[in-house]
Each structure stands twice: as C-alpha cells, then as structure tokens.
Amino acid sequence: MRFTAPAVVGSSPVQRGLFDGRRTRRNPRVRVPEHVEQVALMQWAALSLTRYPDLAWLYAIPNGGHRYANVAKALKAEGVKSGVSDLHLPVAKRGYHGLWIEMKAAGGQVSSAQRAWLEGMRMLGHRAEMCRGFEAARTVLEDYLRED
C-alpha cells in the first residue's frame, strides 16, 4: 500500500467548508496576524533585557481569541474584561504609572471596548497606545524606557 500525504487545508484558493461541505473562496490577501507581530515583540523584548532591564516586567494579557462558550463564561466569572489591552508594562516612567499596548495587525480595527480601555488608562495616569505591528510597538517601548 502506498502512502499519500493528505492535502493541506487551505492549500488551494478554492476549498470546501470544514463543516458544511460548501465551497468557499479564500481571501487572497496575505495578512500578518496580530499574534505573529506580538510574538516578534516579545522575542525582541527577551533579547533586549540587557539594554532595557525593565522589559522583564512586560507581560501579555490573553484576553482575546475564540473560546468555547463554557470557557468564556468561566473566564468572565473570574474577572476577564472585554477591551483590556494586549500588553502591560507595570513600570512607572516619564510621569506615567505604567504602559499599556493594544497590538493590531495591518488593517485591524480597535473595538469600542478597547478604545474605552485605552482612554481609561490614560485618565488614570498610564501611557496607553495602539500599535500597528512589531515596529510601532518596539518604538513605543524604546521611547518609554529610554534614559534622558
């Protein structure tokens, strides 16, 4: 018997829907997902600890993503809130209490809850920024952490 590798899902511009068998056309645009940009930023942060030791305190908030309804309900009961930014650096610098970063990939939109969170953090004395991609977020972090 001869082995044939299975077709890779999404390898063709036209593919069958996973659940209903209908044919769907994939979006031909190539977009770098927010996840990839955030992973790149966290890798840069890990490599930049010598220059910016306060990056050791930078952490991600796993607030987004699709979840099963029962998991989402349990997380909400535990205090997960809609709109909380993706990254937080709880280090006081430059007259701010800390830094919040909402990561967005190219073309990504900020929700009203995310916009409200950023504005709320600003009103409470934090720096809060929406960054489109790794480069923008790195620039914000470097500016926040630079020594005068």
N, C-alpha and C positions, 0 to 999 in steps of 0.2 A: 504494500500500500504506500502510496506516495503522499508526502505531506505538502499541503498547500497553505501558505500563510493567509490568514483572514484579511479581508480588505480593511484598511484603516478607516474608521468613521470620519467622515468629513474630507476624505481624500479626493472626492470628486465635487465639482461645482454643483451638481445635482445629486441629492441623496434622499433616501427615504426617511420620513419622520420616525423617530425611535419607537413611538408608542402607537401611532395610528396608521402607519404604512403609507401616508400621503407623501408625495414628492414635494420637496421644498428646495428652493434655490438659496444657497449660502450667500451671505453678504460678501462681495468680492474685495471690499476694503480690508486692508491689513491694519489692525489697531493693536497697539501695545497696551495690554491691560494694566489697570492700576496696580494689581498685585506685583507684576514684574518691576514696575517703577519703584514700589515701596521696598521690595526685596533688594534692589540695587542700592537704594538709600541706606538700608540697614547694613549692608555689606560694607559700603563706604564708611559708615559710622564706626563699625568694628575695626576697620583698618586705620581710622583717624584718631584713635584714642590717645596716642602719644601727643599729637598736636592739640587735640581738644579733649582733655580728660573727662569733662562733664558729659560727654556723649555716652558715658557708661550708664547714665540715668535715663536715656531715651528709650521709650518703650511703645509698643503698638497696642491699640485697643481693638480686639477682634469683635467689633460691633456690627459689621455689615455681613453680607452674604445671605444665601438662601438656606433655610433650615426647615426641618420638619416642624409642623405646627406644634406638636407637644414639646419639642426642644425650645422653640421660640417662646412658648408660654412659660416654661420653667425659667428661662433666662430673664424674661420680663419680670417675673415674680422675684428674682434675685436682685433686680435693680438695673438691668441693662436699659439704656435710654436711647431713643432714636435721635440721630443727629450728632452724637458725640464724635469728635474728630478722630482721625486715624492714628495720630501720633501725639505723644505728650513728652515734653522735657521739663520736669519739675525743678528747674534750676532758676533761681532769681538772678537776672542780669539786666543791665541797662534800664533800670527803673521798672521792670516788669516782674511779676511773681513767677512766671514760667512761660513756656512756649507751646502752643497747640498748632498742629499742622493737619489740614484736611488735604489728602492726596487726591488728585484727579488725573486720569489719563487724558490725552488729547481728545477733545470732543465731549468729555464727561461733564455733567451738569451738577451743580450744587443744589441739594434739595432745600426746601424752606426750613426744615428742621436743622440741617447742617448750617445754614446761614444764620439761624437764630442762635445756635450754639456758639459760633464764632463771635457774633456780636455780643452775646452774654459774657464770654470770656474776656473780651476787650473791656467791657464795662466794669469787670471785676479786677482789672489791672494786669491782665495777661496779654502777651502778644499772641495773636491768633491769625493764621494765614492760610489761604487756599493756594496750593501749589500744583501747577500742571507739570507733572513729571519729576524725575530724579534731579535734573539740573536745577530747576527752580527751588526745590526743597533743600538741596545742598547749599545753594546760595543763601537762603534764609537762615539755615543753621550756622553757616560760617559767619554771617553778619551778626547774628545773635551772640555767638560765642567769642567773637574777636576781642582781643585786648586793645585798649586805646593807647 
